[in-house]
Amino acid sequence: MAFYYPVPTPVFPVLRPGFSFGLKPVFATAVLTTVNGVEIRSAQQAFPLWEIRMTYELLADRTQNAVIDPNLADYSELQQICGLFLVCKGQYGRFFFSNPVDNSRSGQVIQTGDGVTNTFRVIRNWGSFVEPVGAVNIDEAINVYLNGVLQDPGDWEIDSDLINVVFSTPPPDGAVITMDFFYYYFCRWLEDVQDFEQFYQHLWEFKSCVFRSAKR
């Protein structure tokens, strides 16, 4: 069952680039070793959970008080990222994240029509591996093609869960469905506590910004 808190799902803020960015795919495998040393392995996940780590050496923020520092009046970076953590209630909620190194595809093959099915899960290739996206970013341009022919936006839509493309009429049998689109990772925080440190007036650092993708 899909998890829908908060509603609507918030988006991780776009801040100045962090000092470092880490991306770690995580699988789960059950391993049983027999008495003669033979290993029996069973994959527990068809798709990885992506762990994302960033370090922010500088988050500029004006102040929460009535008197605003005029030099930082346009900055609210701490408020944005801390506010996301608060509205999610730590690990409890979910949010969308636009990965700066992996947030779009062009000409992505989605599926082949069978003349009956009209709903198709939006997927992406990562090298030779294929997995569903966390959510389609409907605020960016989306193009849908059948056998390379651009389709009228009135003939298809992205469903309310932002994970499927739905055609008003099932694509013909053998028609190859491709898309150009942007997408999000669907994520949750890995901890219920965060540590923000002010090292100079109105300037903060966030050394351990860690979260992980979640499945829907």
Rosetta silent file (secondary structure, phi, psi, omega in degrees, C-alpha in Angstrom):
SEQUENCE: MAFYYPVPTPVFPVLRPGFSFGLKPVFATAVLTTVNGVEIRSAQQAFPLWEIRMTYELLADRTQNAVIDPNLADYSELQQICGLFLVCKGQYGRFFFSNPVDNSRSGQVIQTGDGVTNTFRVIRNWGSFVEPVGAVNIDEAINVYLNGVLQDPGDWEIDSDLINVVFSTPPPDGAVITMDFFYYYFCRWLEDVQDFEQFYQHLWEFKSCVFRSAKR
SCORE:     score description
SCORE:     0.000 S_00000001
   1 L     0.000  134.681 -177.870    0.000    0.000    0.000 S_00000001
   2 L   -68.049  149.721 -179.133    1.380    3.427   -0.937 S_00000001
   3 L  -105.854  123.195 -172.437    2.436    5.788    1.825 S_00000001
   4 L  -125.776   52.176  173.267    1.043    9.306    1.471 S_00000001
   5 L  -128.688  135.033   -7.796    2.238   11.461    4.353 S_00000001
   6 L   -71.713  167.652  177.045    2.611   14.418    4.194 S_00000001
   7 L  -122.987  125.366   -6.260   -0.021   15.367    1.612 S_00000001
   8 L   -70.796  161.168 -178.781    0.878   16.725   -0.839 S_00000001
   9 L   -65.024  123.504 -179.327    4.282   15.102   -0.884 S_00000001
  10 L   -74.016  163.278  179.696    6.924   17.825   -0.334 S_00000001
  11 E  -113.197  134.736  177.382    9.990   18.237   -2.529 S_00000001
  12 L   -56.895  132.164 -174.243   13.531   18.410   -1.177 S_00000001
  13 L   -66.698  148.979  174.660   14.667   22.043   -1.541 S_00000001
  14 L   -88.762  108.322 -178.457   17.085   23.120   -4.248 S_00000001
  15 L  -112.514  173.645  174.339   20.004   24.627   -2.344 S_00000001
  16 L   -59.448  150.462 -175.791   23.501   25.665   -3.353 S_00000001
  17 L   -54.457  138.808  176.905   25.580   22.555   -4.156 S_00000001
  18 L   -72.862  168.755 -179.779   26.769   20.619   -1.141 S_00000001
  19 L   -68.499  -34.063  178.787   30.428   19.971   -0.410 S_00000001
  20 E  -146.080  159.376 -179.510   30.034   16.291   -1.273 S_00000001
  21 E  -142.237  125.094 -179.973   27.397   13.965   -2.723 S_00000001
  22 E  -123.240  142.211 -178.869   27.200   10.202   -2.220 S_00000001
  23 E  -133.242  120.537 -174.627   24.899    7.653   -3.846 S_00000001
  24 E  -130.655  110.497  174.234   24.749    4.076   -2.560 S_00000001
  25 E   -75.756  134.958 -175.716   22.441    1.349   -3.961 S_00000001
  26 E  -124.604  123.142  172.964   21.469   -1.133   -1.242 S_00000001
  27 L  -108.023  171.409  175.516   20.130   -4.667   -1.778 S_00000001
  28 L  -131.113  124.728 -178.718   19.162   -7.320    0.772 S_00000001
  29 E  -128.819  128.808  174.121   20.242  -10.936    0.354 S_00000001
  30 E   -87.204  126.050 -177.496   19.493  -13.854    2.670 S_00000001
  31 E  -120.832  124.676  176.528   22.516  -16.177    2.865 S_00000001
  32 E  -118.117  126.303  178.901   22.405  -19.683    4.329 S_00000001
  33 E  -105.403  123.562 -179.285   25.622  -21.695    4.612 S_00000001
  34 L   -77.110  172.287 -176.618   25.257  -25.456    4.740 S_00000001
  35 L   -64.226  -24.647  179.021   27.417  -27.736    6.899 S_00000001
  36 L   -96.349   12.296  173.384   29.717  -28.470    3.943 S_00000001
  37 L    90.371   -0.114  178.477   30.222  -24.772    3.211 S_00000001
  38 L   -76.210  132.903  179.045   27.858  -24.399    0.267 S_00000001
  39 E   -94.087  133.663  172.515   26.062  -21.050    0.253 S_00000001
  40 E  -112.903  119.341 -175.104   22.381  -20.782   -0.590 S_00000001
  41 E  -116.398  141.518  178.889   21.435  -17.204   -1.429 S_00000001
  42 E  -133.465  121.529  178.740   18.008  -15.645   -1.870 S_00000001
  43 E   -72.464  126.991 -178.365   17.462  -12.102   -3.156 S_00000001
  44 L   -94.626  -10.881 -178.789   15.025  -10.246   -0.881 S_00000001
  45 L  -136.741  135.148  174.450   14.605   -7.208   -3.155 S_00000001
  46 L   -78.992  -28.493 -177.462   14.025   -6.914   -6.883 S_00000001
  47 L  -130.213  150.215 -178.156   15.144   -3.282   -6.828 S_00000001
  48 L   -76.700  160.807  163.747   17.686   -1.432   -4.689 S_00000001
  49 E   -98.496  129.852 -176.034   17.043    1.217   -2.084 S_00000001
  50 E   -95.575  117.062  177.585   19.197    4.227   -2.933 S_00000001
  51 E   -93.228  129.000 -175.505   20.967    5.826    0.033 S_00000001
  52 E  -118.050  129.780 -179.380   21.880    9.468   -0.535 S_00000001
  53 E  -127.643  130.419  177.249   24.432   11.379    1.534 S_00000001
  54 E  -135.023  152.083  175.884   25.254   15.070    1.252 S_00000001
  55 E  -121.983  122.907  176.450   27.358   17.477    3.253 S_00000001
  56 E  -107.240  107.070  178.291   26.381   21.134    3.451 S_00000001
  57 E   -76.407  -20.373 -176.120   29.276   23.241    4.707 S_00000001
  58 E  -144.734  116.974  170.478   27.208   26.410    4.348 S_00000001
  59 E  -121.190  112.488 -179.719   23.499   27.059    4.847 S_00000001
  60 E   -89.591  135.607 -178.082   22.719   30.767    4.863 S_00000001
  61 E  -149.755  137.300 -176.799   19.619   31.825    6.758 S_00000001
  62 L   -65.950  -82.759  176.656   18.340   35.233    7.850 S_00000001
  63 L  -177.796  155.916  175.577   16.705   34.639   11.249 S_00000001
  64 L   -86.991   -6.547 -178.005   13.459   33.374   12.727 S_00000001
  65 L   -82.264  172.084 -177.987   13.110   36.583   14.739 S_00000001
  66 L   -65.935  -34.866  179.888   11.178   39.690   13.800 S_00000001
  67 L   -86.788  116.472 -175.840   14.348   41.620   12.975 S_00000001
  68 L   -96.310  134.789  175.379   15.768   40.266    9.723 S_00000001
  69 L   -65.883  114.728 -176.020   19.455   40.529    8.877 S_00000001
  70 H   -62.229  -25.521  179.659   19.330   42.719    5.735 S_00000001
  71 H   -73.721  -17.926 -178.002   22.423   41.024    4.312 S_00000001
  72 H  -125.619   25.548 -174.993   20.658   37.661    4.313 S_00000001
  73 L   -59.844  -29.016 -176.562   17.066   38.736    3.682 S_00000001
  74 L   -94.274    4.158 -175.497   16.759   36.474    0.625 S_00000001
  75 L  -108.940  133.370  176.852   18.224   33.374    2.276 S_00000001
  76 E  -146.410   38.858 -173.405   16.251   30.694    4.081 S_00000001
  77 H   -65.555  -42.705  177.576   18.300   27.566    3.391 S_00000001
  78 H   -63.340  -44.234 -179.885   18.279   26.266    6.954 S_00000001
  79 H   -60.383  -39.422 -177.510   14.535   26.876    7.241 S_00000001
  80 H   -65.888  -48.923 -174.981   13.867   24.995    4.001 S_00000001
  81 H   -77.166  -38.093  176.246   15.810   21.839    4.809 S_00000001
  82 H   -68.678  -37.920  178.131   14.961   21.781    8.524 S_00000001
  83 H   -61.603  -38.311  176.464   11.335   22.540    7.679 S_00000001
  84 H   -62.091  -45.043  178.309   11.217   19.496    5.382 S_00000001
  85 H   -60.281  -41.244 -178.065   12.531   17.294    8.198 S_00000001
  86 H   -68.568  -43.748 -177.629    9.957   18.727   10.611 S_00000001
  87 H   -68.677  -25.646  176.674    6.966   18.368    8.300 S_00000001
  88 L   -82.063   -9.317 -175.878    7.961   14.734    7.635 S_00000001
  89 L    56.150   49.932 -179.797    8.194   14.093   11.394 S_00000001
  90 L    69.410 -131.460 -177.212   11.614   12.516   10.922 S_00000001
  91 L   -69.020  -15.060 -171.041   11.563    9.043    9.388 S_00000001
  92 L   -65.078  -48.078 -174.716    7.772    8.927    9.379 S_00000001
  93 L   -86.068  176.062  179.452    7.001   11.008    6.284 S_00000001
  94 L  -126.542  155.885  178.971    8.097   10.779    2.675 S_00000001
  95 E  -148.492  164.519  177.159    9.370   13.385    0.223 S_00000001
  96 E   -96.402  143.493  178.281   10.487   13.744   -3.386 S_00000001
  97 E  -132.363  125.816  175.516   14.130   14.313   -4.285 S_00000001
  98 L   -92.146  103.060 -177.883   15.438   15.471   -7.656 S_00000001
  99 E   -69.522  118.881 -175.657   18.830   13.813   -7.912 S_00000001
 100 L   -62.379  -19.444  179.063   21.111   16.293   -9.716 S_00000001
 101 L  -105.282    1.040 -177.128   22.958   13.438  -11.459 S_00000001
 102 E  -161.047   78.239 -178.519   19.902   11.277  -12.205 S_00000001
 103 L  -137.205   10.791 -179.079   16.574   13.072  -12.685 S_00000001
 104 E  -158.610  159.286  173.608   15.583   12.700  -16.356 S_00000001
 105 E  -142.138  149.373  176.404   15.520   10.418  -19.370 S_00000001
 106 E  -124.617  129.296 -178.603   15.084   11.030  -23.100 S_00000001
 107 E    68.252   25.581 -179.652   13.683    8.358  -25.390 S_00000001
 108 E   -66.673  124.116  175.803   13.203    5.978  -22.467 S_00000001
 109 E   -73.492  123.795 -178.245   11.521    2.753  -23.583 S_00000001
 110 E   -96.752  -51.336 -177.228    8.563    2.162  -21.264 S_00000001
 111 E  -173.379  175.686  174.335    6.789   -0.887  -22.677 S_00000001
 112 E  -114.719  129.643 -178.241    5.272   -2.412  -25.811 S_00000001
 113 L   -64.991  153.655  176.646    1.527   -2.128  -26.333 S_00000001
 114 L  -122.610    7.032  179.658   -0.707   -5.207  -26.562 S_00000001
 115 L    83.318   -5.380 -177.381   -3.895   -3.536  -27.803 S_00000001
 116 L  -123.157  -47.149 -176.150   -5.594   -4.039  -24.418 S_00000001
 117 L   -74.299  135.466  177.638   -3.485   -2.452  -21.660 S_00000001
 118 L  -120.360   -1.747 -178.832   -3.713    1.322  -21.253 S_00000001
 119 E  -120.419  128.073 -175.862   -1.716    1.865  -18.020 S_00000001
 120 E  -134.259  132.329  178.184    2.067    1.518  -17.937 S_00000001
 121 E   -68.688  133.059  178.084    4.537    1.986  -15.084 S_00000001
 122 L   -79.830  128.006 -176.096    7.115    4.658  -15.858 S_00000001
 123 E  -125.382  171.082  174.283   10.621    3.190  -15.645 S_00000001
 124 E  -143.188  150.132  173.944   14.202    4.285  -16.214 S_00000001
 125 E   -91.247  137.873  168.331   17.407    2.549  -17.287 S_00000001
 126 E  -122.503   94.554 -170.049   20.536    2.790  -15.163 S_00000001
 127 L    64.365 -125.506  179.689   23.077    1.210  -17.472 S_00000001
 128 L   -91.529   -0.374 -178.216   21.716   -2.258  -18.175 S_00000001
 129 E   -95.843  141.545 -179.108   19.456   -2.227  -15.085 S_00000001
 130 E  -123.328  132.639  177.554   15.806   -1.160  -15.301 S_00000001
 131 E  -148.815  157.804  177.483   13.651   -0.030  -12.378 S_00000001
 132 E   -67.369  148.792  175.620   10.491    2.035  -11.742 S_00000001
 133 L   -81.924  159.730  179.280   10.934    5.728  -10.978 S_00000001
 134 L   -69.988  -38.372  177.964    9.839    7.150   -7.633 S_00000001
 135 E  -171.680  146.464  174.823    7.538    9.702   -9.244 S_00000001
 136 E   -82.118  135.075  177.624    7.208   11.610  -12.506 S_00000001
 137 L   -85.311   99.761 -175.270    7.912   15.334  -12.181 S_00000001
 138 L   -80.254   -1.867  175.765    4.825   16.825  -13.815 S_00000001
 139 L   -83.948   -7.840  177.038    6.181   20.367  -13.424 S_00000001
 140 L  -109.472  166.339 -177.908    8.648   19.635  -16.226 S_00000001
 141 L   -64.519  138.357  177.501    8.009   18.864  -19.905 S_00000001
 142 L  -129.368  128.956  174.803    6.804   15.333  -20.717 S_00000001
 143 E  -121.473  137.675  178.893    6.670   13.822  -24.196 S_00000001
 144 E  -123.265  136.140 -176.593    5.117   10.456  -25.016 S_00000001
 145 E  -127.908  148.433  168.611    5.708    8.576  -28.281 S_00000001
 146 E  -119.833  118.399 -176.102    4.279    5.508  -30.008 S_00000001
 147 L    50.784   38.730  176.573    6.745    3.999  -32.471 S_00000001
 148 L    83.285   -0.828 -179.300    8.609    7.313  -32.421 S_00000001
 149 E   -97.596  122.030 -179.779    5.517    9.428  -33.202 S_00000001
 150 E   -61.776  132.090 -178.225    4.818   12.183  -30.665 S_00000001
 151 L   -97.478  146.394  177.230    1.387   11.742  -29.059 S_00000001
 152 L   -64.668  132.929  179.401   -1.086   14.512  -28.297 S_00000001
 153 H   -57.814  -20.076  176.828   -1.127   15.268  -24.523 S_00000001
 154 H   -74.363   -9.982 -178.629   -4.912   14.885  -24.657 S_00000001
 155 H   -97.117   -1.642 -179.825   -4.444   11.185  -25.449 S_00000001
 156 E  -153.195  164.912  175.697   -2.535   10.322  -22.283 S_00000001
 157 E  -153.886  160.219  171.362   -2.012   11.483  -18.699 S_00000001
 158 E   -92.830  130.152 -174.533    0.168   10.807  -15.660 S_00000001
 159 L   -68.608  172.112 -174.431   -1.951    9.227  -12.928 S_00000001
 160 L   -65.385  -23.342  177.068   -2.535   10.777   -9.500 S_00000001
 161 L   -81.302   -8.168  178.855    0.211    8.623   -7.932 S_00000001
 162 L    64.346   29.179 -178.746    2.688   10.106  -10.453 S_00000001
 163 L  -124.844  -12.419 -177.319    4.026    6.661  -11.350 S_00000001
 164 E  -125.316  147.175  167.738    2.001    5.547  -14.407 S_00000001
 165 E  -100.351  128.135 -174.126    1.296    6.878  -17.872 S_00000001
 166 E  -117.991  123.859  179.536   -2.341    6.197  -18.756 S_00000001
 167 E   -94.164  141.948  176.822   -3.626    6.245  -22.351 S_00000001
 168 L   -67.741  -30.768  175.216   -7.216    7.098  -23.186 S_00000001
 169 L  -127.282  130.597 -178.706   -7.068    4.344  -25.827 S_00000001
 170 L   -54.732  133.446  176.424   -4.805    1.279  -25.407 S_00000001
 171 L   -58.673  147.015 -178.831   -1.742    1.511  -27.656 S_00000001
 172 L   -60.178  156.371  178.108   -1.857   -0.915  -30.618 S_00000001
 173 L   -59.590  126.925  178.572   -0.326   -4.359  -30.308 S_00000001
 174 L    89.514   -6.562  179.764    3.419   -4.094  -30.902 S_00000001
 175 L   -73.016  127.800 -179.903    3.580   -0.295  -30.547 S_00000001
 176 E   -86.469  122.780 -179.026    6.736    0.741  -28.687 S_00000001
 177 E   -95.463  124.070  175.279    6.035    3.346  -25.984 S_00000001
 178 E  -128.827  159.808 -177.329    8.845    5.792  -25.248 S_00000001
 179 E  -144.229  150.894  164.259    8.987    8.944  -23.135 S_00000001
 180 E  -111.300  127.435 -175.757   11.032   12.069  -22.415 S_00000001
 181 E  -164.528  164.131  170.512   10.510   13.089  -18.801 S_00000001
 182 E  -109.292  154.535 -177.076   11.957   14.258  -15.478 S_00000001
 183 E  -149.500  167.904  179.261   11.435   12.287  -12.284 S_00000001
 184 E  -115.087  155.849  159.671   11.981   12.161   -8.538 S_00000001
 185 E   -84.385  142.140  176.312   13.317    9.651   -6.061 S_00000001
 186 E   -98.266  116.748 -164.300   10.667    8.881   -3.414 S_00000001
 187 E  -130.667  167.083  170.816   12.537    9.161   -0.107 S_00000001
 188 E  -142.328  153.625  174.360   12.490    9.158    3.682 S_00000001
 189 E   -68.358  150.595 -179.332   14.962   10.380    6.288 S_00000001
 190 L   -90.201  -11.425 -179.260   17.104    7.667    7.880 S_00000001
 191 L  -136.558  163.089  176.957   16.971    9.139   11.391 S_00000001
 192 L   -96.650    7.808  179.167   14.534   10.891   13.717 S_00000001
 193 L  -139.964  144.479  176.322   17.115   13.482   14.732 S_00000001
 194 L  -130.221  155.870 -175.473   19.247   15.942   12.743 S_00000001
 195 L  -124.552  106.449  175.806   22.215   18.063   13.769 S_00000001
 196 L  -107.047  134.763 -177.074   22.543   21.624   12.443 S_00000001
 197 E  -126.602  127.902  176.066   25.448   23.717   13.737 S_00000001
 198 E   -89.028  121.316 -179.533   25.865   27.486   13.504 S_00000001
 199 E  -105.956  -10.945  175.405   29.542   28.375   13.022 S_00000001
 200 E  -156.953  159.514 -175.791   29.019   32.099   12.349 S_00000001
 201 L   -53.872  120.113  177.545   26.066   34.433   12.714 S_00000001
 202 L    69.418    9.136  177.499   23.281   33.200   10.393 S_00000001
 203 E  -119.146  126.953 -173.243   25.635   30.667    8.747 S_00000001
 204 E  -125.591  162.757  171.277   25.102   26.979    9.463 S_00000001
 205 E  -129.422  150.472 -178.259   26.507   23.617    8.452 S_00000001
 206 E  -132.835   92.341 -169.263   24.739   20.292    8.022 S_00000001
 207 E   -79.502  -19.618 -174.881   27.409   17.597    7.961 S_00000001
 208 E  -134.572   75.979  176.028   25.210   14.528    7.792 S_00000001
 209 E   -94.277  100.635 -172.842   22.271   14.900    5.434 S_00000001
 210 E  -128.249  129.985  174.269   21.313   11.263    4.861 S_00000001
 211 E  -149.752  171.007 -173.481   18.139    9.758    3.439 S_00000001
 212 E  -138.523  146.606  176.808   17.050    6.715    1.482 S_00000001
 213 E   -65.920  154.147  178.634   14.636    5.943   -1.324 S_00000001
 214 L  -128.062  151.568 -179.493   11.384    4.172   -0.424 S_00000001
 215 L   -93.706  153.004 -177.286    9.210    1.896   -2.517 S_00000001
 216 L  -116.577    0.000    0.000    5.590    2.581   -3.372 S_00000001
